[in-house]
Amino acid sequence: MALVFEVLKWGKLIVVLDDPEFTRQMQTPEGRAILHVKSLGPHKELERIKQRVQDSHDRRRYTTRWPGGIAPFGYKIVHRFEEGRTAAFLELEETAVAELHQMRSQMINDRKVTFSKIAQRLNTEGVLTARDRARVAKGKPVKARGGEPGTREQWSETSIRLLLTDEACLGYKKYRKEVIHDAQGNPIVMAPAIFTQEEWSTLQAAVGRRRNTTERRVNATAPMYGVAYCENCESKAVHKVTHKTTKAGGETQYRYYQCGAWPKEKRCRGYTCRAEIVEEMVEIHFLQQYGHTEVTKRVWMPGSDSSQELAEVIKRTDRLRRQDEEGDWDKDRAGYRSRMDGYKARRTHLEAMPHVPAGWVEQGQGLTYLEQWSQLDQDGRRQQLIDSGFRMLIGQQTVRLAKAPLPQA
């Protein structure tokens, strides 16, 4: 009715062909008042319908049913007859699950594999995204956002990273991107997990290692990118190439490393050093210091069950405390106190138990860094230096070794 009255302000008349009485009443103040009263009933009914729908969604939110929408990658929607009606649930989709395990294997076993490389492989092999899989399941053609029907949606570095960190892979139910927990604080599991807790832990460790890696090779002619740093401001040095014409009419190439922050940062004077000097000094210092040290490989060692449960209890305690700070437990202080006491008692019990925390350990590989160095190509050597935390500091036509930790393969 609000729209109807707004139209009247414009000096327009609404004509309802199958209700002449409505048209007549709209032309007088008394008639418009009667129509307004009549509209209150349908309006209230609409509000009641919305509330019933919302209540239904709220009830189903804490069940193992699938609430609707596109199923997470690795799952498919199935319908079962339950409690007198048909309901939607999630089941594992074998081909997608196999893809996820292959992604995990690549991330863990090959440190050179990046999110971008995985995305490129999936795009090349024609692996469908969750959105395209949903369209195909409904008998529709694949369609990228903003594209024509038949154009596949492309994987990207971001989509791979989000997929491999999504707790939906553990079968957890989520609402507004957050895992839903039951009254006891346990995550609601609505489908079989794609990964075990141990597999999930190792995957997250591999993902975290790539997230924390800030060194990226920008071209094929910068073997020391991420290894050479400015001595003055500690910014990464970048590789520069210049060409000069000789007196004989030929051309000479000069390569050098220069502070990457200069000239944008006034705090630095743009130190430079010839690239050949830097690369030679890096190799000499690295092999002199670590050449006869045994190469080690980082291996993930899963923690004991008690350590994993302890970490989960700590997370639940923190989450409960945040909810209390936001006022969610203001009307149920007894319930909050009871749950918090339960968490504290469980934490005390778990902390008293002997447990081994999950983490990376170094395992010897049976060869020295000098022996390995001869087997690596230029990019492999650069990656080895970065993994070792090995740095060379560039001054004005000078280079010196920075204090470095023991190399780790």
Buried (B, 14 or more C-beta within 10 A) or exposed (E): BEEBEEEBEEEEEEEEEEEEEBBEBBEEEEBBEEBEEEEEEEEEEEEEEEEEEEEEEEEBEBBBBBEEEBBBBBBBBEEEEEEEEEBBBBBBBEEBBEBBBBBBEBBBEEBEBBBBBBBBBBBEEEBBBBBBBBBEEEEEEBBBEEEEEEBBBBBBBEBBBEBBBBBBBBBBBBEEEEBBBEEEBEBBEBBEBBBEBBBBBBBBBBBEBBEEEEEEBEEEEBBBBBBBBBBBBEBBBBBBEEEEEEEEEEEEEEBBBBBBBBEEBEEBBBBBBBBEBBBEBBBEBBBEBBEEEBBBEBEBEBBBEBBBBBBBBBEBBEBBBEBBEEEEBEEEEEEBEEBBEBBEEBBEEBEEEEBEEBEBEBEEEEEBBBBBBEEEEBEEBBBBBBBBBBBBBBBEEEBEBBEBEEBBB
